[in-house]
Amino acid sequence: MFLSLTLNLILCAAVLLWYFIYRYQKKYDYWRDLGVPFVGKSGDIIYETRKHKSFAIQDRYNELAPYSFGGIFQAAKPYLLVRDPELIQRILVRDFSHFTDRGIAFHEEIDPLNANLFNLGGQRWKKIRSKLVPIFSTGKLRSMFSKTEQCVLALNRYLSDKLKNSSEFEVRELMQKLTTQVIGTCVFGFDVDSISDEDTEFRKLERPLTPGPLKFRLRQILRSIHPRMLVWLRWKGFNKEVEDFVMNVTREAVKNGEVNRNKRNDLIQLMANLQHEERRELQDRTTETFADPLFTDHILAAQLFIFFLAGYDTTATTLANCLYELALNPGIMDRLRAEVQTICDANCGKLDYDALNRMPYMDCIINETLRKYPPVGWLDRLCVKNYTLPDASLQIKENLNILIPVYALHHDPQFFPEPHKFDPERFNEDNRSNIIPGTFLPFGDGPRICIGNRFALMEIRAALAFFVNNFSLHPTSRTEVPLSINNNSILSLPARGVHLKIKKRKME
């Protein structure tokens, strides 16, 4: 009997193994059956461990040339990789109604911080975003600028003190200190000193956010096998310490919302105001028109968290990359310094929000940094209803995942000649009209473009103006050329840091 049971188990295991091999093989027939050019089994980017995912996607992008689109796989799951800028514009902008979601599954009760604008989809995403967009208006950003300026001045004091002992810095870590303080002040409304104090709550909050290489790869594989795999496993995206901190801060802000609603302009207060307004509106409605509230405490917390998560590291890394290129290109740094000084002199010696927006060469430098080092190297979209390509060569089926290769587009020589060269002139007034829509996507595009991009640019401009006015930047023996990228991160982060020498300028 024991032998019979063992044979049955072996037979069942063999049948299951055959079934999964059969299903796995059938997945790879997907693109062939549709007549779509594809990169075969070697094209499964999820198992690439020796290079960053942006580079793995770039390899498939190059292999699929000259086709406008082609099929690839992630853990044997089909993705349509789109290469044609015109089609990219259709997906992101003109025909957005077919591609509204990112296709990221999460369990809201288990993982409340994941119920943010990046992950949400459908009408719920649309309604929440429409309410949040005015928070990032020019008027609101202008009112936050003085707080940003105070953070930059705090960095000046910190650097002036540190330069007494050493002139070499890992500038990405230095910029993280700044961006964390800006977010703590402008987003959460705290009077924090994360620049000089390593033990502030916000500096502690950063540390649990980066998963180890094994956890990072495992999450990527499980999510690619099935979008709801992590939900079924009840695997939280963020630990309890992070969740409790953000939830407690949000509840406190909501509790004090009515008292401070006309006194503060930080994002947490502006969002608390939205919640109070919504509650009043719902109370005024009859039961027949009652609707569930959009802005619950955990929804507010999730939005605040994504602003922190998306803002502190992406902005810090972009700033570090920009300072790195200025150090390697002193002529560009001198020209930027001259522009900053000219605008400052014309504005009675002040650099306010409006003055910083009148620096075209600075914008060229920022855009070229974002082109060469896009914070996120690809965009995900999910087809939410069948879509036929304009030339009728393919119908994109509902629930098919779309991959838009941002890094590959930014480094395609047909769109940006000599793509590895740092050349801000690509974005000057004469040349920017030559940039093809759909090829420059550092913040995405269309209705799902990064909602905080103008806030990030305000912060970057303020920090750059401060740096070139007060300091000079130089490479050192530890400066890596070119920068290598950390393979175990979604973001394009320098693997070995950005090491530069900083010298205080002698003011004339």
N, C-alpha and C positions, 0 to 999 in steps of 0.2 A: 504493500500500500504506500509505504514511504517512497519507494522508487517511482511508483506511478505518479504520486504528487509532484516529485521532483521533475519528472519528464514533462508533466503538464505545465509546470512553472517555466521550464526552459522553453517549451513550445510557445507559451504566451509571450515570453520575453522576445523570442525570435520574431513572432508575428508583429508585436509592437515596434520592434526595431525596424523591420521591413516597412511597416506603415509610415514611420517617421522619415525613413530614407526616401520612400516614394513621395511623401508630401513635400519634403525638402527639394527633391529633384523637380517636382511639378512647379514649385515656385519659380524655379529658374527657366521654366518654359513660358512664363508669363509674358515677357517682352517679345519672345520669338513668336508666340501666337498672335500678338497684336501687330507684328511687323515693325516694331520699333527698334532702332539700333541700340545695342546695349553692350555693357562691359560684363563679361561672364562671371563665373564663380570667383575669379581673382579680384573682381570688382567690389567685393563685400567690404565696405570701408570700416565696419564696426570692429573688425579684428586687427586693424592696423595699430600696432603698439609702438612702432619705432618712429612715428612721425605724428605731428598734430593733425587733427581731423581736417582742418582747413587745407593742409597740404595734400592729404589723401583725396579730398574732393577735387582739388586742383588737378591731380593726376588723372582722375576720371574725366574731368572737363577737357583736358588736352587729348585724351584718347578718343573722345567722342567727336572731335573736330573732323569735318566742318559742319556736322549736323546741328540743327537748331535746338534739338533736345535729344535725350537718350535715356535708357534705363540703367539704373544701378541698384545695388541691394545694401540693406543694413540688416544683418542677421537673417539673411534670406528674405527679407521683406522688401518688396519693390518700391523704389522711389523714382519719380521722374525728375531727372536733372535738366534744368532749363538753361540753355546757353545763349539764346537769342534775346537781345535787349528789348526788342519790340514785344515779344511774348512775355518777358518779365514785367514790362509796364502794364500789359493787359491783366496779368495775374494780380499785381500789387495795387493797381490803380483803377483802370477803366472797367475791368470785369471783376472787381473785388468781391461782388456779391456771391460769386461762385467759390471764393477762396478766403472766407472770412476768418477761419480758425487756424490755430497752429497744430491742433491735434494732440495736445498734451493732456493726458488723463491724470486725475488726482482725486483723492477722497477728502472732501471738504471737512468732514467731522474729524478725521484722523489727522489731517494736515491743513489746518485753517490758513496758514500763511501762504499756501500755494494758490489760494483763491484771489489772485492778483490779475492786473490787466494783461500781463504777459501770457498767462495760462488760460484765462477765461475766454469763452467764445460765444457766438450767437447774440441774441438780443440782450442778454444780461451784460455782456462785455460792452455792447454798443451804448446802452443806457448809462452805465457807470462811467465810461470814458467821456461821454458828452457832458456829464456833470463836472468832471475833473479838468477838462481842457481849459476853462476860464481861470483856473488857479495858476496857470503858467502864462497868463497874458502879459503883455509888455508892462502894464501898470503894476501888476503884482511883482514881477521880477525887478522892476526899478525900485520898488519899496524894500526888497530883500537885499539890494546891492550893498547897503551900508554894513549889514551883518557880514556879508562875504568879504568886504574890504577889511573889517576888523579881524577876521580870521587870517587874511594875508599879512596884515601888520603883526599879528602874533607870530607868524612864521618868520618874519623879518627879525623880530627880537630873538627868537630861538636860534636862527642861523648866525646872527651876529655874536651870540654867546658861544656857540659851538666852534665858530671859526677861530677862536682864540687858541684852541687846542689841535684842530685838524682841519684840513681843507678838502679832504676826500669824503664823499657821501655816496650811499646807494640811494639815488634820487627817487626811485619808485616808492621806496619806504617813506622817504621824506614827503612825497606828494600824497601818500596815503594818510599821513598825519594831518595834512591840510584838508583833504576832501572829507575825512571823517569829522573834523571840527566844523566844516561848512554844513554838512548834513545834520550833525547834532544840533547846530544853531538854527539853520534855516528850515529844516524839515521837522525836527522833533521839538524845537523851541527850548533846548537846554542851554544853560550857560556852562559849556564844557571847555576843557583845556586838553584836548587830545593831542596837541602838538608837543607839549613838554611833559605831559603826564601819561606814561605808558599804562597806568592802572585805571584809567577812567572806564566807565561801563561800556562806552562805545568802542574803545580799543579792544576790550575783552570780547565784545560781540563779534569782532571780525574773525577771531581765531578759530571758532568751531565751524566756520562757513566753508572752509576748503577741505573737501574729502581727501583721504589718502588715495594713492594710485589704484589699489585693488578695488576699493569701494567705488571709485569713480568709474572704472572700466565695467564692473559688474552691473552698476545701475544703467550704463549705456546699453549693454547687451540685453538685459532684461526688458528695458523699455522698447528696444528695437524688435525683440521677439514678438511682443504684443504690447500695445500702448497702455493696457490696464494691468500689466503684470505686477508693477509695484503697488498698485491699489489692492490687488488680490492678496499680495504678501503683507499688506498693511505696513509697508516700509515708509516711515516718515522721511520727508526731505530734509528736515532741520530738527536739531535736538531740542529737548524740553527747555533747556536753559535759554536758548534764543527765543523760543516761542513765548515763554513766560515773560521775558523782559519786554518784548514788543507789545504783547497784550496788556501788560500792566501800565506801560506808558500811554497806550491808547485810551484805556479806561479812565486814567487820571485826567487826560486831556478832555475827554467827553464830559467828565464830572465837572470840570471847571469851565466848560465851554460857554455857558450863558454869561458867566461873570466877565470873561475876557474877550468876548466875541468882537468887540470894536476896538480892542487895545493892541492886538497882536496880528502879525502878518506872516507868521511861520506856517508851513504847510499843514502841520497837524491841527492848528487852530482853524485854518480855512476849511479843512475837511470835517472837523467837528461842527463847524457852522452848517455845512451841507446836511449833516445828520439831523441837527436841530430843525432846520427848515423842512426837511422831509417829514419828520415826525409831526410837525404842526399841520402840514398839508394832509397827511393821512388822518389825523384826528378830525379835520374839517370835512372829510368826505363821508358820504352815507355808506352804510354797510353794503349796498348794491355795487358800489364802485371801489370797494376796498381792495387794496393790492398789498402784497408783501413788501416790506421795506428793502431797498437796495443797500442802504448804508448801515448795516449792523456793525457792532463793535469789531467783530472778527474781519469783516470786509475792509473797514478802515485800517485795521492793523496790517492786513495783507498788502494794501496799497503802500502804506508807510514802509513796510519791510522791503518791497520791491524797489522803492525809490532809494533805500539805503543800499540794497544788494547791487542794483544796477549802477548806482551813482558813485560809490566810494572807490571801487576798483577800476572800473572802465575809465573814469575821468582821471584818476591818479596815473594809470598806465599810459593814457594818451598824453598827459602832461610830461611824464618821464620820457616817452618816446620823442616828443617835440624838443625837450631840452637836450636830449641826446643828439638829435640832428643839428641843433644850433651849435653844439660843441664841436661837431665834426665839420660844420660849415660856417666858419667865423664871418665870412662875408655876408651871409644871410642874416646872422645875428646882428651885425653892425647896421644893416639896412633896417631891420626891425626896430632896433634901438632908436635910430634917427626918426622913424615914423612916430614912435611912442612919444619922443621928446617934442616933436613938432605939434602933435595934437595936445599934449600937456601944456605947452606954452600958449597955444591958442585958446586954451580953456582956463586961463588964469592959474596955471600951475596945478590944476586938479584933473584927476582921471575918474570921472563918474561913469554911470551906466551908459549914457548916451555917447560920451566921448569914446569909450571903448568900442562902440559900434560904428565908429567912423574911421576904422583902421583897415583899409582893404588889403594891405600886404600881410598884416597879421592873419586875416581870414584865409589868405592864400596858403600861409604856412600851416595853419590848423587843418585846412582841407587836405593838403598834401600829406600831413602826418596821418590823418584818418584814412587816406587812400592807401598809403604804404603799410600802415599798421591798423587795419580795421579791428575794433575791439572784439566783434563777433564775426567769424569768417564765413557764415552761411545763414540763410533764412529758411525756416520751415513754414510750409503752408499745407492745409488739408483741403481737398476739393469737397465742398459740402453739397454740391448738386452738379449733375453731369454737365460737362462743358466741351463743346466741339471747337477745335482750333479753327481760326479764320479760313485756312485753306482746306479744311475738312479732311486733313491727313490723319487725324486722330481724334477720338472722343475720349476725353479724360473722365474716367468714371468717378462717381461719388465714393468718397473715403480713400481715394488714392493720395498718397503723400507726395508733396512737391518739394524739391530742394533747389534753392537759388544760391549759386556759388559766389558769394560776395568777394572773398579773397581772390579767387581765380579771375573774376572780372576786373578787379582793381589791378591785377598784375598781368593782364593780357596785353601784349605789345601792340595789337591792332587797335586797342582803345587808348592805351597809355604807353607811347614809345619809351624805350629804356625804363621799364617799370621799376627796376631796383634803384634807380637814381632818384635822389630827393630833389625835386624841382618844383618849388612853389609857383613858378610862372605858368604851370599848366592851368591854374585857376585865376589868372589875372583877367582883367576886363576884356582884353582882346581874345583870349584863348578859351575862356570858360564856355562860350557858345559852341565850341567844337566838341564838348563832352556830350556823348550820346546818352540821352535819358535811359536809365536802366543799367548803366555801367558803373555808377558811383552811388553806393548804397550804405554808407557807414552807420546811418540811423534807420535803415529800411526806407520804405516809401509808402505813400497812400494812407488810407485811414488807420493803418496799424503802425505808422511811423512812430518812433520813440517819443512818448509824450513829454519826457523831460529833456529833450535835446537842447532847447534854448536855455534852460537852467544850467546844463553842463557847459555850454559854450560861454555863458556869462562867467562862470567860475574859471574856465581855461583862459579866457582873455584877461581877467583880472590878475591871475597868477603869472602869466607870461609878461604882461606889462611891468609888474613888480620886479620880476627876475632880471629882465634885460636892463631896467633902469638902475638897479642897485648892484648887480653882480655880473661877472663874466664867467663863462663856462668853458671847461677844457677837458679833453680826454686824458685818461691816465693809463698806466701800464695794465690796469685791471679792466679797462673799457673793452668790451667784446665787439668786434667788427667782422661780420654783421652780427646782430643780436640773434641768439638761438631762442626758440620758443618752447615753453613747458608743454610736453605732450599730454599731460594728465590734467587738462583744464579745458572747459568750454571756451573761455576767453583766451585771447592771444596774449599770454603773459610772458615776459622775459624769463627764461629758465634760470639764468645766473645773475639776475639783477641788472641795473643800469648804473654803472660806477663812473662818476665824474668828479672833477676838481672844480670847486666853486671859490672864486676870489671876490672880495668886496671891491667895488669900483671906487676909485678916487674921484669924487665929485668936483667938477671944474667950478 
